[in-house]
Amino acid sequence: MERARFAHQVAEKRRLIKQYKMERERQQKLEEEEEIKRLRKELIPKAQLMPYFDRPFVPRRSKKQLTVPREPKFCIPHKTIKCCRMSCNDMSGPSRLQHLPSYVEKAEALYQQRGQLKEEQLMKKIQILVGEEEKLRMPIAQGLPWTTDEPKCLIKPPVKKNTIPIDLKLHSDIRVVERARFAHQVAEKGR
């Protein structure tokens, strides 16, 4: 009796688990189908409307503010070094500190030198290009073609004799005639 009840409980549990799995699979299938439908709706390419060509295009000025460039801020402290004493008389006096040019000033000087160098290189390139363009623009005196320098009267070639057509006999035509003769001879012997 207990064994039958236990078997019935196990069967009921298995049936519930199976039913739960089937319900879960059905739900997953429905969710996947809805997702596929949604993706298909999103991914359908839709044609854009044709522009109106009868109205001229008028560009509109942007209402955004212009960007204002800022100067870079170099936060490098000025360094100082002790200089050698200027003269022997100054030996007893306090040593004077001389300020080195700051890193900002050095960087500006380097930027200016580099800018001047780049500008010189650019000017050289421009001069070379302008020179090449001028060379291309200058027409070089070219002689006329040999036919227009001095007109020549060419001698007419001698007239050829008329060609006489030759009666051609094709090999295939000869074979046809021979075959017809042979067939006629066979037909006469066969009577």
C-alpha positions in Angstrom: 0.0 0.0 0.0 2.7 2.4 0.9 4.7 1.4 -2.1 1.7 2.2 -4.4 1.2 5.5 -2.7 5.0 6.3 -3.1 4.9 5.3 -6.8 1.8 7.5 -7.3 3.6 10.5 -5.6 6.7 10.0 -7.8 4.6 9.7 -10.9 2.7 12.9 -9.9 6.0 14.8 -9.3 7.4 13.7 -12.7 4.1 14.7 -14.4 4.3 18.2 -12.7 8.0 18.6 -13.6 7.2 17.6 -17.2 4.3 20.0 -17.3 6.5 22.8 -15.8 9.2 22.2 -18.4 6.7 22.2 -21.3 5.2 25.5 -20.0 8.6 27.1 -19.7 9.6 26.0 -23.2 6.3 27.3 -24.6 7.0 30.7 -22.8 10.6 30.8 -24.2 9.3 30.1 -27.7 6.7 32.9 -27.4 9.3 35.3 -26.2 11.7 34.4 -29.0 8.9 34.8 -31.6 8.0 38.2 -30.2 11.7 39.2 -30.2 12.0 38.0 -33.8 8.9 39.9 -34.9 10.2 43.1 -33.1 13.6 42.8 -34.8 12.0 42.2 -38.2 9.9 45.3 -37.8 13.0 47.3 -36.8 15.2 45.9 -39.5 12.9 46.4 -42.4 14.5 49.0 -44.7 12.1 51.8 -45.3 12.5 54.1 -48.3 13.3 57.7 -47.6 11.1 60.3 -49.1 12.3 61.9 -52.3 13.6 65.5 -51.8 11.6 68.3 -53.3 13.7 69.5 -56.2 11.3 72.4 -57.0 12.4 74.3 -53.9 16.0 75.6 -53.9 18.2 74.5 -51.0 18.9 77.3 -48.6 21.6 76.6 -46.0 20.8 77.9 -42.6 23.4 79.5 -40.3 24.1 77.5 -37.2 23.0 79.0 -33.9 25.8 77.5 -31.9 28.4 79.8 -30.3 31.9 79.9 -31.8 34.5 78.1 -29.7 37.0 80.4 -28.1 40.6 79.0 -28.1 42.4 79.1 -24.8 46.1 79.6 -24.2 47.8 76.6 -22.6 48.8 77.2 -19.0 52.2 75.9 -18.1 52.5 75.5 -14.4 56.3 75.1 -14.1 58.0 77.1 -11.4 60.8 79.4 -12.3 64.1 77.9 -11.3 67.0 79.9 -10.1 70.6 79.1 -9.9 73.5 80.6 -8.1 75.8 82.4 -10.5 79.5 82.7 -10.1 80.7 85.9 -8.5 81.3 88.5 -11.1 84.6 89.8 -9.9 87.2 89.3 -7.2 86.0 92.4 -5.4 82.6 90.8 -5.0 84.0 87.7 -3.3 83.2 89.0 0.1 79.7 90.1 -0.8 76.6 87.9 -0.9 76.2 85.8 -4.0 73.7 87.0 -6.5 71.0 84.7 -8.0 70.4 85.1 -11.6 67.0 84.0 -13.0 67.1 81.6 -15.9 64.5 82.1 -18.6 61.4 80.1 -17.6 60.3 77.0 -19.4 57.4 78.9 -20.9 59.8 81.4 -22.5 62.1 78.6 -23.7 59.1 76.8 -25.2 57.9 79.9 -26.9 61.3 80.5 -28.4 61.5 77.0 -29.7 58.0 77.2 -31.1 58.9 80.5 -32.9 62.1 79.0 -34.3 60.2 75.9 -35.4 57.5 78.1 -37.0 60.0 80.1 -38.9 61.7 77.0 -40.1 58.4 75.5 -41.3 57.4 78.7 -42.9 60.7 78.9 -44.8 60.3 75.3 -46.0 56.7 76.0 -47.1 57.9 79.1 -49.0 60.6 77.1 -50.8 58.0 74.4 -51.8 55.6 77.1 -53.1 58.4 78.7 -55.1 59.3 75.3 -56.6 55.7 74.6 -57.5 55.2 78.0 -59.0 58.3 77.6 -61.1 57.1 74.2 -62.4 53.7 75.7 -63.3 55.4 78.5 -65.2 57.5 76.1 -67.1 54.4 74.1 -68.0 52.7 77.3 -69.1 55.5 78.5 -71.4 54.8 77.2 -74.9 57.8 75.5 -76.5 58.2 76.3 -80.2 57.5 73.1 -81.9 58.0 72.6 -85.6 55.1 71.7 -87.7 54.6 68.1 -88.6 56.6 66.9 -91.7 53.4 66.8 -93.8 52.8 70.5 -93.4 56.3 71.9 -93.6 56.6 71.5 -97.3 53.8 69.9 -99.3 55.0 67.0 -101.4 53.4 65.5 -104.4 53.7 61.8 -104.0 54.1 59.7 -107.1 51.1 57.5 -107.8 51.9 53.8 -107.6 51.6 51.8 -110.9 48.2 50.5 -111.8 47.8 46.8 -111.2 46.5 44.5 -113.9 43.0 43.1 -113.5 42.9 39.8 -111.8 41.2 36.9 -113.5 39.1 34.7 -111.3 40.2 31.1 -111.3 37.6 28.3 -111.4 37.9 26.7 -108.0 37.1 23.1 -107.5 36.3 22.2 -103.9 37.3 18.8 -102.6 33.8 18.3 -101.1 32.1 19.0 -104.5 34.3 16.4 -106.2 33.5 13.8 -103.5 29.8 14.4 -104.0 30.0 13.9 -107.7 32.1 10.7 -107.3 29.7 9.3 -104.7 26.7 10.0 -107.0 28.4 8.1 -109.8 29.2 5.2 -107.5 25.6 5.1 -106.2 24.3 5.1 -109.9 26.7 2.2 -110.8 25.5 0.2 -107.8 21.9 0.8 -108.7 22.5 -0.4 -112.4 24.2 -3.6 -111.2 21.5 -4.3 -108.7 18.8 -4.4 -111.5 
